[in-house]
Amino acid sequence: MASRASRRPNLRNLNPVFHKREKSEDNSELSQAMIIQARKSGVLNLSGRALATVPDKVWNLHEPEKEVEVTLDTLMEREEDAWWNQRALVNLDLSSNTLTSVSPKIQNLHDLTVLSLYDNALTSIPKEIGQLEKLTRVNLSRNKLKELPAEFFRIRDLKNLNLAYNCFEELNPDVSDLHMLEVLDVSNNNLKSLPGGIGFLVRLTQLLCSHNHLKELPDDLVNMRSLQKLDLMHNDLELLPMDIGSLRKLQCLYAQHNDIRLLPDFDGCVELQELHIANNFIKEVPGDLCSKLPHLKILDLRDNKIEKLPDEIALLQSLIRLDLSNNSINSLPNSLHTLAHLVSLQVEGNPIKSIRRDILQCGTSRILKTLRDRSQMHSSSMPEVKDSALVGEENHIFPDKFKIRKTRSLIVTMQNITTIPDKVFHDAQEEAANIVDLSKNRLEELPEGLQKLTDYATEIILSQNFISSIPVFISKFSRLSRLDVSCNNLSELPKEFGLLAMLRELNIANNKFKDFPSCIYELQGLEILLARENQIEKIDASATGLGALKRLATLDLRNNNIEQVPPILGNLKNITCLDIIGNRFRQPRHQILEKGTDAVMSYLRDRIPN
């Protein structure tokens, strides 16, 4: 038997789990093959290699290793590495290492346009980085930086700067010198304020400041007229800028988890689509606010102090999701049921007494149905109004040119009308309206005047009418990206429909289609196809059917007459949301369907014949 000493491992020969990284080890991470590839492509990726220092060769990547005798053979061997076949280094990725500093030799990389140093342990950046005048994208997130060298702000072409998850307590006012900046991320730092002059960043489209300690915003922030996304959540703000309406291109505003008590006047924010202002101290939703946000799709007001919802909420005709959870609301306005596109209404955590608890627990559709029934009961006792009175200008049911100009939208909904005066479309044409909403009327066909907007309309909503056919002129809407003809009497589409090259979303739900019109398979840009509640019997997932829609991500076929789901449907890997519940097929079983899209697609792929 071997002695205990002979069985004991030689501890001196074991490498400890954690040891000081030697420079030679870092240098060895940059292999000759990687150097050759970087010289060819101009891209060098050294991410996730536990580097404590940057390999020396990175700073002089194109210098020869050593002098060699040049012969015909060596010349042929090194042809691919010859200077005329090389590219300057333009993209350097040193992310997810253990770097604590970067050598001043970085100034040698004068052609660099993209620099990734995120997820390291950097405490400083060399001032020589200011000599990299071609940089357009710099990611320094997830480090230990407290400041940037003054020279950094000389990089005049910088467009994207990520400083998230660092230790900044203040932002250098010189950041306003980065006039080309389009994206600035300073989230998850220790900032207590933003520097005055930041409003000079007039090209900024995204300003991300979440998870800081901001108590107020600089006045000139509203000068960022190109701003589309503003993230202020998890700060200490008590007010939003009262003239926030100057941000006319703002689409998404995130202000959750602050100390905000009043909503500002959003007059002018006509492009706003998402307003997230949960977890604050808001007590009131002003009625006139609803008339100023025609394109708002998401309104998140959960965890506030709201006691009442105004009837004007019905003016938010584009609203898809409304979250009122955990407030002090005791009744819901009947006008909520008129929101044609509302699919998610969250009201749990409120002392609502006007609707039974069991109805509230049934979800959005049941709540809206209850409100609709109550509204109809109320209206039945009112004198009937004839169509002729409704379409009269004296009733002002059609938007005037000022309102169309202000919202860039033509919205004529819930008027119970069968025709629309041509003058309405003429006014919309003069104001270049790009959204047309004619839902919830009694239209039996598309108005001829709609053709006046072929060069402008990007979104057309015709849901909940009595339309039985779509005219050929629909194919002339070259900019159309969304078309909603749900809840009509359609059974076919014109063959010219496939010419809508820009169409991204098509909603034909609640109609009379027995199969997909072949023209749908020609919509190469289609991403969302909603066809629930029809009479569709067959899914064509072949290369000339749904397989031809390479961008299709959402497919809704719920409650049709489909008898079989073809396994090759599982090959459409771009689909991330598939709903086929409520059909006649036996496979996949309901247990599989309930597990979600990934489970269904995997199930189908497993059954494709070899």
C-alpha positions as CSV (number, residue, x, y, z in Angstrom):
1,M,0.0,0.0,0.0
2,A,1.3,3.4,-0.9
3,S,2.3,5.6,2.0
4,R,0.1,8.6,3.0
5,A,3.0,10.9,1.9
6,S,3.0,9.4,-1.6
7,R,-0.7,9.8,-1.9
8,R,-0.6,13.5,-0.9
9,P,-0.8,15.8,-4.0
10,N,2.2,18.0,-4.8
11,L,0.7,21.3,-3.7
12,R,3.6,23.3,-5.1
13,N,2.7,22.2,-8.6
14,L,-1.0,23.1,-8.3
15,N,-2.1,26.4,-9.7
16,P,-4.4,28.2,-7.3
17,V,-7.8,29.1,-8.4
18,F,-7.0,32.8,-8.1
19,H,-3.5,34.0,-9.0
20,K,-1.9,37.2,-10.1
21,R,-2.1,37.4,-13.9
22,E,1.3,37.6,-15.5
23,K,1.9,40.0,-18.5
24,S,3.1,37.0,-20.6
25,E,-0.3,35.3,-20.0
26,D,-2.1,38.4,-21.3
27,N,0.2,38.6,-24.3
28,S,-0.4,35.0,-25.2
29,E,-4.1,35.5,-25.5
30,L,-3.6,37.4,-28.7
31,S,-2.7,34.5,-31.1
32,Q,-1.2,34.9,-34.5
33,A,-4.4,33.7,-36.1
34,M,-6.3,36.4,-34.3
35,I,-3.8,39.0,-35.5
36,I,-4.2,37.8,-39.1
37,Q,-8.0,37.9,-38.9
38,A,-8.0,41.3,-37.3
39,R,-5.7,42.6,-40.1
40,K,-8.2,41.3,-42.6
41,S,-11.4,42.5,-41.0
42,G,-10.4,45.5,-39.0
43,V,-12.2,43.9,-36.0
44,L,-10.4,42.5,-32.9
45,N,-12.5,40.8,-30.2
46,L,-10.7,40.0,-26.9
47,S,-13.8,39.9,-24.8
48,G,-14.1,37.6,-21.8
49,R,-10.4,36.4,-21.7
50,A,-9.7,37.4,-18.1
51,L,-7.1,40.0,-19.2
52,A,-5.5,42.1,-16.5
53,T,-3.7,44.1,-19.1
54,V,-4.1,44.7,-22.8
55,P,-1.7,42.6,-24.9
56,D,1.2,44.8,-26.1
57,K,0.7,43.8,-29.8
58,V,-2.8,45.4,-29.8
59,W,-1.2,48.8,-29.9
60,N,0.9,48.1,-33.0
61,L,-1.1,45.4,-34.7
62,H,0.2,46.0,-38.2
63,E,3.9,46.0,-37.4
64,P,5.8,42.9,-38.6
65,E,6.8,40.4,-35.9
66,K,10.4,40.2,-37.0
67,E,12.7,40.7,-39.9
68,V,12.7,37.6,-42.2
69,E,14.5,36.9,-45.4
70,V,12.2,37.6,-48.3
71,T,12.1,34.8,-50.9
72,L,9.6,33.8,-53.5
73,D,8.2,31.1,-51.2
74,T,7.9,33.4,-48.2
75,L,6.3,36.1,-50.4
76,M,3.7,33.6,-51.6
77,E,3.0,32.4,-48.0
78,R,2.6,36.0,-46.7
79,E,0.5,37.2,-49.6
80,E,-2.7,37.2,-47.6
81,D,-0.9,39.2,-44.8
82,A,0.6,41.8,-47.2
83,W,0.0,45.4,-46.4
84,W,-2.3,45.9,-49.4
85,N,-4.6,43.2,-48.1
86,Q,-4.8,44.6,-44.6
87,R,-7.4,46.9,-43.0
88,A,-6.9,49.4,-40.2
89,L,-8.3,48.4,-36.8
90,V,-11.7,50.1,-36.6
91,N,-13.5,48.0,-33.9
92,L,-11.8,46.9,-30.6
93,D,-13.7,44.8,-28.0
94,L,-12.0,44.5,-24.6
95,S,-15.1,43.9,-22.6
96,S,-15.7,41.5,-19.8
97,N,-12.1,41.3,-18.6
98,T,-10.4,42.5,-15.4
99,L,-8.7,45.6,-16.8
100,T,-7.9,48.4,-14.3
101,S,-6.3,50.8,-16.7
102,V,-5.6,51.3,-20.4
103,S,-2.3,52.2,-21.8
104,P,-1.7,55.7,-23.3
105,K,-0.6,53.8,-26.4
106,I,-4.3,53.6,-27.4
107,Q,-3.5,56.8,-29.3
108,N,-1.9,54.6,-31.9
109,L,-5.3,53.3,-33.0
110,H,-6.2,56.5,-34.8
111,D,-8.7,54.7,-37.2
112,L,-10.7,53.2,-34.4
113,T,-14.5,53.9,-34.6
114,V,-15.9,51.5,-32.0
115,L,-14.4,50.9,-28.6
116,S,-15.9,48.5,-26.1
117,L,-14.5,48.5,-22.6
118,Y,-17.6,47.6,-20.6
119,D,-17.6,45.1,-17.7
120,N,-14.0,45.7,-16.4
121,A,-12.5,47.3,-13.3
122,L,-11.4,50.6,-14.9
123,T,-10.9,53.5,-12.5
124,S,-9.6,55.9,-15.2
125,I,-9.3,56.5,-18.9
126,P,-6.1,57.8,-20.5
127,K,-6.3,61.4,-21.8
128,E,-4.7,60.1,-25.1
129,I,-8.2,58.7,-26.0
130,G,-9.0,62.2,-27.1
131,Q,-6.8,61.7,-30.1
132,L,-9.1,59.0,-31.5
133,E,-11.0,61.5,-33.6
134,K,-12.9,58.9,-35.6
135,L,-14.6,57.2,-32.6
136,T,-18.4,57.1,-33.1
137,R,-19.3,54.5,-30.4
138,V,-17.8,54.1,-26.9
139,N,-19.0,51.7,-24.2
140,L,-17.5,52.2,-20.8
141,S,-20.4,50.8,-18.7
142,R,-19.9,48.5,-15.7
143,N,-16.6,49.9,-14.5
144,K,-15.5,52.0,-11.5
145,L,-15.1,55.4,-13.3
146,K,-15.8,58.7,-11.5
147,E,-14.7,61.0,-14.2
148,L,-13.5,61.2,-17.8
149,P,-10.4,63.2,-18.9
150,A,-11.2,66.6,-20.4
151,E,-9.6,65.5,-23.7
152,F,-12.4,62.9,-24.1
153,F,-14.8,65.6,-25.0
154,R,-12.8,66.5,-28.1
155,I,-14.1,63.4,-29.9
156,R,-16.4,65.5,-32.0
157,D,-17.9,62.6,-34.1
158,L,-19.0,60.5,-31.1
159,K,-22.6,59.3,-31.5
160,N,-23.1,56.7,-28.8
161,L,-21.7,57.0,-25.3
162,N,-22.5,54.4,-22.6
163,L,-21.4,55.3,-19.0
164,A,-24.0,53.2,-17.2
165,Y,-23.1,51.3,-14.0
166,N,-20.1,53.4,-12.9
167,C,-19.4,55.7,-9.9
168,F,-20.1,59.2,-11.5
169,E,-21.4,61.7,-8.9
170,E,-21.5,64.5,-11.5
171,L,-21.3,64.7,-15.3
172,N,-18.7,67.0,-16.8
173,P,-20.4,70.1,-18.4
174,D,-18.1,69.6,-21.4
175,V,-20.3,66.7,-22.4
176,S,-22.3,69.4,-24.2
177,D,-19.4,69.7,-26.7
178,L,-20.2,66.3,-28.1
179,H,-22.6,67.8,-30.6
180,M,-23.0,64.7,-32.7
181,L,-24.2,62.6,-29.8
182,E,-27.4,60.6,-30.4
183,V,-27.4,58.2,-27.5
184,L,-26.2,59.0,-23.9
185,D,-26.6,56.4,-21.2
186,V,-25.6,57.5,-17.7
187,S,-28.0,55.2,-15.8
188,N,-27.0,53.4,-12.5
189,N,-24.6,56.0,-11.2
190,N,-24.7,58.4,-8.3
191,L,-25.7,61.5,-10.2
192,K,-27.6,64.2,-8.2
193,S,-28.0,66.5,-11.2
194,L,-27.4,66.9,-14.9
195,P,-25.2,69.7,-16.0
196,G,-26.6,72.9,-17.4
197,G,-25.9,73.2,-21.1
198,I,-26.9,69.5,-21.8
199,G,-29.6,71.0,-23.9
200,F,-27.0,71.7,-26.6
201,L,-27.1,68.0,-27.5
202,V,-29.8,68.7,-30.0
203,R,-29.2,65.5,-32.0
204,L,-29.8,63.3,-28.9
205,T,-32.5,60.7,-29.5
206,Q,-32.1,58.7,-26.3
207,L,-31.2,60.0,-22.8
208,L,-31.1,57.3,-20.2
209,C,-30.7,58.5,-16.6
210,S,-32.4,55.8,-14.6
211,H,-31.3,54.7,-11.1
212,N,-29.5,57.9,-10.0
213,H,-30.4,60.5,-7.4
214,L,-31.7,63.3,-9.6
215,K,-33.9,65.7,-7.8
216,E,-34.6,68.1,-10.7
217,L,-33.8,68.5,-14.4
218,P,-32.0,71.4,-16.1
219,D,-34.3,73.8,-17.8
220,D,-32.6,73.5,-21.2
221,L,-33.3,69.7,-21.4
222,V,-36.5,70.6,-23.4
223,N,-34.2,72.0,-26.1
224,M,-33.4,68.4,-27.2
225,R,-36.0,68.5,-30.0
226,S,-34.8,65.2,-31.5
227,L,-35.3,63.3,-28.2
228,Q,-37.4,60.1,-28.7
229,K,-36.7,58.2,-25.5
230,L,-36.3,59.7,-22.0
231,D,-35.6,57.3,-19.1
232,L,-35.8,58.9,-15.6
233,M,-37.1,56.1,-13.5
234,H,-35.7,55.4,-10.0
235,N,-34.7,58.9,-9.1
236,D,-35.8,61.5,-6.6
237,L,-37.7,63.8,-9.0
238,E,-40.6,65.8,-7.7
239,L,-41.5,67.5,-11.0
240,L,-41.2,66.9,-14.7
241,P,-40.5,69.9,-16.9
242,M,-43.7,71.9,-17.2
243,D,-42.8,72.7,-20.8
244,I,-42.1,69.1,-21.7
245,G,-44.4,69.6,-24.7
246,S,-41.4,71.2,-26.5
247,L,-40.1,67.6,-26.9
248,R,-42.3,67.1,-30.0
249,K,-40.6,63.9,-31.1
250,L,-40.7,62.2,-27.7
251,Q,-42.1,58.7,-28.0
252,C,-41.3,57.0,-24.7
253,L,-41.1,58.5,-21.2
254,Y,-40.1,56.4,-18.3
255,A,-40.6,58.1,-14.9
256,Q,-41.5,55.3,-12.5
257,H,-40.3,55.3,-8.9
258,N,-39.9,59.0,-8.3
259,D,-41.7,61.5,-6.0
260,I,-43.8,63.2,-8.7
261,R,-47.2,64.6,-7.6
262,L,-48.4,66.4,-10.7
263,L,-48.5,65.5,-14.3
264,P,-47.2,68.3,-16.6
265,D,-48.9,69.7,-19.6
266,F,-48.1,67.4,-22.5
267,D,-49.4,69.8,-25.1
268,G,-47.1,69.3,-28.1
269,C,-46.0,65.7,-27.3
270,V,-48.1,64.4,-30.2
271,E,-45.7,61.5,-30.9
272,L,-45.8,60.1,-27.3
273,Q,-46.7,56.4,-27.4
274,E,-45.6,55.2,-24.0
275,L,-46.0,57.0,-20.7
276,H,-44.7,55.1,-17.7
277,I,-45.2,57.0,-14.4
278,A,-46.0,54.3,-11.9
279,N,-44.9,54.4,-8.2
280,N,-45.3,58.1,-7.7
281,F,-47.7,60.3,-5.7
282,I,-50.1,61.4,-8.5
283,K,-53.6,62.1,-7.3
284,E,-55.3,63.3,-10.5
285,V,-55.3,62.6,-14.2
286,P,-56.3,65.9,-15.9
287,G,-59.0,65.5,-18.5
288,D,-57.4,67.8,-21.0
289,L,-54.2,65.6,-20.9
290,C,-56.1,62.9,-22.7
291,S,-56.9,65.2,-25.7
292,K,-53.2,66.0,-26.2
293,L,-51.9,62.5,-26.6
294,P,-53.6,61.0,-29.7
295,H,-50.9,58.3,-30.3
296,L,-50.5,57.1,-26.7
297,K,-50.6,53.3,-26.6
298,I,-49.3,52.5,-23.1
299,L,-50.3,54.4,-20.0
300,D,-48.8,53.0,-16.8
301,L,-50.3,54.7,-13.6
302,R,-50.0,51.9,-11.1
303,D,-49.1,52.5,-7.5
304,N,-50.1,56.1,-7.3
305,K,-52.8,58.0,-5.3
306,I,-55.4,58.4,-8.1
307,E,-59.0,58.5,-6.8
308,K,-60.9,59.1,-10.1
309,L,-60.4,58.5,-13.8
310,P,-61.9,61.3,-16.1
311,D,-64.5,60.5,-18.8
312,E,-62.0,62.1,-21.2
313,I,-60.0,58.9,-21.0
314,A,-62.0,57.9,-24.1
315,L,-60.0,60.4,-26.1
316,L,-57.0,58.2,-25.9
317,Q,-58.2,56.2,-28.9
318,S,-54.8,54.5,-29.6
319,L,-54.5,53.1,-26.1
320,I,-53.6,49.4,-26.0
321,R,-52.6,49.0,-22.3
322,L,-53.8,50.9,-19.3
323,D,-52.5,50.0,-15.8
324,L,-54.4,51.5,-12.9
325,S,-53.3,48.9,-10.3
326,N,-53.0,49.9,-6.6
327,N,-54.6,53.3,-6.6
328,S,-57.7,54.6,-4.8
329,I,-60.2,54.4,-7.6
330,N,-63.8,53.4,-6.6
331,S,-65.5,53.4,-10.0
332,L,-64.6,53.2,-13.7
333,P,-66.0,55.6,-16.3
334,N,-68.3,53.9,-18.8
335,S,-66.4,55.7,-21.6
336,L,-63.6,53.2,-21.2
337,H,-65.4,50.7,-23.4
338,T,-65.1,53.0,-26.4
339,L,-61.3,52.4,-26.5
340,A,-61.3,50.3,-29.6
341,H,-57.7,49.0,-29.2
342,L,-57.6,48.4,-25.5
343,V,-56.5,44.8,-24.8
344,S,-55.1,45.1,-21.3
345,L,-56.8,46.9,-18.4
346,Q,-55.3,46.3,-15.0
347,V,-57.4,47.5,-12.0
348,E,-56.5,45.2,-9.2
349,G,-55.7,46.8,-5.8
350,N,-58.4,49.4,-6.1
351,P,-61.6,49.7,-3.9
352,I,-63.9,49.5,-7.0
353,K,-67.5,49.1,-5.9
354,S,-69.4,49.8,-9.1
355,I,-68.4,46.5,-10.6
356,R,-68.7,43.1,-9.0
357,R,-65.5,41.5,-7.9
358,D,-66.1,38.3,-9.9
359,I,-66.4,40.5,-13.1
360,L,-63.1,42.3,-12.3
361,Q,-61.4,39.0,-11.9
362,C,-62.5,37.9,-15.4
363,G,-60.2,40.4,-17.0
364,T,-60.2,43.1,-19.6
365,S,-62.8,41.9,-22.1
366,R,-65.4,41.2,-19.4
367,I,-64.9,44.6,-17.7
368,L,-65.2,46.4,-21.0
369,K,-68.4,44.4,-21.9
370,T,-69.9,45.4,-18.5
371,L,-69.2,49.1,-19.1
372,R,-70.5,48.9,-22.7
373,D,-73.8,47.3,-21.5
374,R,-74.2,50.0,-18.9
375,S,-73.6,52.7,-21.5
376,Q,-76.1,51.2,-23.9
377,M,-78.7,51.0,-21.1
378,H,-78.1,54.7,-20.4
379,S,-78.2,55.7,-24.0
380,S,-81.5,53.8,-24.7
381,S,-83.3,56.4,-22.6
382,M,-81.9,59.3,-24.6
383,P,-83.6,60.6,-27.7
384,E,-82.3,59.0,-30.9
385,V,-80.1,61.1,-33.1
386,K,-80.3,60.7,-36.9
387,D,-77.3,60.2,-39.1
388,S,-78.1,63.4,-40.9
389,A,-77.7,65.3,-37.7
390,L,-74.5,63.5,-36.9
391,V,-72.7,64.4,-40.1
392,G,-73.8,68.1,-40.0
393,E,-70.9,70.5,-39.4
394,E,-73.0,72.2,-36.7
395,N,-72.4,69.2,-34.5
396,H,-68.6,69.4,-34.9
397,I,-68.1,65.7,-35.0
398,F,-65.3,65.9,-37.6
399,P,-61.9,67.3,-36.7
400,D,-61.0,70.7,-38.0
401,K,-57.7,71.5,-39.8
402,F,-56.2,72.8,-36.6
403,K,-56.8,69.5,-34.8
404,I,-55.5,67.5,-37.7
405,R,-52.4,69.6,-38.0
406,K,-51.8,69.3,-34.2
407,T,-52.1,65.5,-34.1
408,R,-51.1,64.6,-37.7
409,S,-54.2,62.3,-37.5
410,L,-57.7,62.0,-38.9
411,I,-59.8,60.5,-36.2
412,V,-63.5,59.9,-36.8
413,T,-64.7,57.2,-34.5
414,M,-67.9,56.1,-32.7
415,Q,-70.1,58.4,-34.8
416,N,-72.5,55.8,-36.2
417,I,-72.1,57.3,-39.6
418,T,-72.2,55.6,-43.1
419,T,-70.4,58.3,-45.1
420,I,-67.7,60.9,-44.5
421,P,-67.7,64.2,-46.4
422,D,-64.9,64.5,-49.0
423,K,-63.9,67.9,-47.4
424,V,-62.7,66.0,-44.3
425,F,-60.2,64.1,-46.4
426,H,-59.2,67.2,-48.3
427,D,-58.3,68.9,-45.0
428,A,-56.4,65.8,-43.9
429,Q,-54.5,65.9,-47.2
430,E,-53.5,69.5,-46.7
431,E,-52.2,68.7,-43.2
432,A,-50.4,65.5,-44.4
433,A,-52.2,63.3,-41.8
434,N,-50.4,60.0,-41.4
435,I,-52.8,58.2,-39.2
436,V,-56.4,57.5,-40.1
437,D,-58.9,56.0,-37.6
438,L,-62.4,55.5,-38.8
439,S,-63.3,52.6,-36.4
440,K,-66.6,52.0,-34.7
441,N,-68.9,53.4,-37.4
442,R,-71.3,51.9,-39.9
443,L,-69.2,52.2,-43.0
444,E,-70.0,49.5,-45.7
445,E,-67.1,50.5,-47.9
446,L,-63.9,52.5,-47.8
447,P,-64.6,56.2,-48.5
448,E,-63.4,57.3,-51.9
449,G,-61.9,60.4,-50.3
450,L,-59.4,58.2,-48.5
451,Q,-57.4,58.1,-51.7
452,K,-56.3,61.7,-51.1
453,L,-54.0,60.3,-48.3
454,T,-52.1,57.7,-50.4
455,D,-48.8,59.6,-50.1
456,Y,-49.1,60.3,-46.3
457,A,-51.0,57.5,-44.4
458,T,-48.8,55.1,-42.5
459,E,-51.6,53.7,-40.3
460,I,-55.2,53.0,-41.2
461,I,-57.8,51.7,-38.7
462,L,-61.2,50.6,-40.0
463,S,-62.2,48.1,-37.3
464,Q,-65.8,47.5,-36.2
465,N,-67.6,48.6,-39.3
466,F,-69.6,46.7,-42.0
467,I,-67.0,46.6,-44.8
468,S,-67.4,43.6,-47.1
469,S,-64.6,44.4,-49.6
470,I,-61.4,46.3,-49.9
471,P,-60.9,48.4,-53.1
472,V,-57.9,48.0,-55.3
473,F,-56.8,51.6,-54.5
474,I,-55.5,50.3,-51.1
475,S,-52.4,49.1,-53.0
476,K,-51.4,52.7,-53.7
477,F,-50.7,53.5,-50.0
478,S,-46.9,53.2,-50.4
479,R,-46.1,54.2,-46.8
480,L,-48.7,52.1,-45.1
481,S,-47.1,50.1,-42.2
482,R,-50.2,49.1,-40.2
483,L,-53.7,48.2,-41.4
484,D,-56.5,47.2,-39.1
485,V,-59.7,45.9,-40.7
486,S,-60.8,43.7,-37.9
487,C,-64.5,43.1,-37.0
488,N,-65.9,43.6,-40.5
489,N,-67.5,41.3,-43.2
490,L,-64.4,40.6,-45.3
491,S,-63.8,37.3,-47.0
492,E,-61.1,38.2,-49.5
493,L,-58.5,40.9,-50.3
494,P,-57.6,42.3,-53.8
495,K,-54.7,40.6,-55.5
496,E,-52.9,44.0,-55.7
497,F,-52.8,44.0,-51.9
498,G,-49.4,42.3,-52.1
499,L,-47.9,45.6,-53.4
500,L,-47.9,47.1,-49.9
501,A,-44.2,46.6,-49.4
502,M,-44.0,48.7,-46.2
503,L,-46.8,46.9,-44.4
504,R,-45.6,45.5,-41.0
505,E,-48.9,44.8,-39.2
506,L,-52.1,43.4,-40.7
507,N,-55.2,42.8,-38.5
508,I,-58.0,40.8,-40.3
509,A,-59.5,39.3,-37.1
510,N,-63.2,38.8,-36.7
511,N,-64.1,38.5,-40.4
512,K,-65.2,35.8,-42.7
513,F,-62.0,34.5,-44.2
514,K,-62.0,30.7,-44.9
515,D,-58.3,30.8,-46.0
516,F,-55.5,33.2,-46.3
517,P,-55.6,35.3,-49.5
518,S,-52.5,34.4,-51.5
519,C,-51.6,38.1,-51.7
520,I,-50.7,38.1,-48.0
521,Y,-47.8,35.8,-48.8
522,E,-46.3,38.6,-50.9
523,L,-46.0,41.0,-48.0
524,Q,-42.2,40.6,-47.4
525,G,-42.1,43.1,-44.6
526,L,-44.9,41.7,-42.6
527,E,-44.1,41.1,-38.9
528,I,-47.5,40.9,-37.3
529,L,-50.5,38.9,-38.7
530,L,-53.6,38.8,-36.6
531,A,-56.4,36.5,-38.0
532,R,-58.3,35.2,-35.0
533,E,-62.0,34.7,-35.0
534,N,-62.4,33.8,-38.7
535,Q,-63.3,30.5,-40.5
536,I,-59.8,29.6,-41.7
537,E,-59.4,25.8,-42.3
538,K,-55.8,25.4,-43.3
539,I,-52.4,26.7,-42.5
540,D,-50.0,26.9,-45.5
541,A,-46.5,27.0,-43.9
542,S,-44.7,26.1,-47.2
543,A,-42.0,28.2,-48.8
544,T,-44.7,29.9,-50.9
545,G,-47.1,30.3,-48.0
546,L,-46.3,31.6,-44.5
547,G,-42.7,30.4,-45.1
548,A,-42.3,33.3,-47.6
549,L,-42.8,35.8,-44.8
550,K,-39.2,35.9,-43.5
551,R,-39.9,38.7,-40.9
552,L,-43.1,37.2,-39.5
553,A,-42.8,37.3,-35.6
554,T,-46.5,37.3,-34.4
555,L,-49.1,34.9,-35.8
556,D,-52.6,34.9,-34.2
557,L,-55.0,32.1,-35.5
558,R,-57.0,31.7,-32.4
559,N,-60.7,30.4,-32.8
560,N,-60.7,29.3,-36.4
561,N,-61.6,26.0,-38.1
562,I,-58.1,24.7,-38.5
563,E,-58.1,20.8,-38.5
564,Q,-54.3,20.2,-38.7
565,V,-51.2,22.1,-37.8
566,P,-48.4,21.3,-40.3
567,P,-45.1,20.4,-38.5
568,I,-43.1,22.5,-40.9
569,L,-44.7,25.5,-39.2
570,G,-42.0,24.9,-36.5
571,N,-39.3,25.8,-39.0
572,L,-40.5,29.4,-39.1
573,K,-37.9,30.4,-36.4
574,N,-38.6,34.1,-36.5
575,I,-42.0,33.5,-34.9
576,T,-41.9,34.5,-31.3
577,C,-45.6,34.7,-30.6
578,L,-48.0,31.9,-31.9
579,D,-51.6,31.6,-30.8
580,I,-53.6,28.7,-32.2
581,I,-55.9,27.8,-29.3
582,G,-59.6,27.3,-30.1
583,N,-59.3,25.3,-33.3
584,R,-60.4,21.8,-34.3
585,F,-57.1,20.0,-34.4
586,R,-56.2,17.4,-31.8
587,Q,-52.4,17.8,-32.0
588,P,-50.7,19.7,-30.3
589,R,-52.7,19.0,-27.2
590,H,-54.0,21.7,-25.0
591,Q,-51.3,21.0,-22.4
592,I,-48.6,21.8,-25.0
593,L,-50.4,25.0,-26.2
594,E,-50.6,26.3,-22.6
595,K,-46.8,26.1,-22.3
596,G,-46.4,28.9,-24.9
597,T,-44.9,29.5,-28.3
598,D,-41.4,28.0,-27.7
599,A,-43.0,24.7,-26.6
600,V,-45.4,24.5,-29.5
601,M,-42.7,25.3,-32.1
602,S,-40.3,22.7,-30.6
603,Y,-43.1,20.1,-30.6
604,L,-43.8,20.8,-34.3
605,R,-40.1,20.6,-35.3
606,D,-39.7,17.3,-33.5
607,R,-42.5,15.8,-35.8
608,I,-41.0,16.9,-39.1
609,P,-40.3,13.7,-41.1
610,N,-36.6,13.0,-41.7
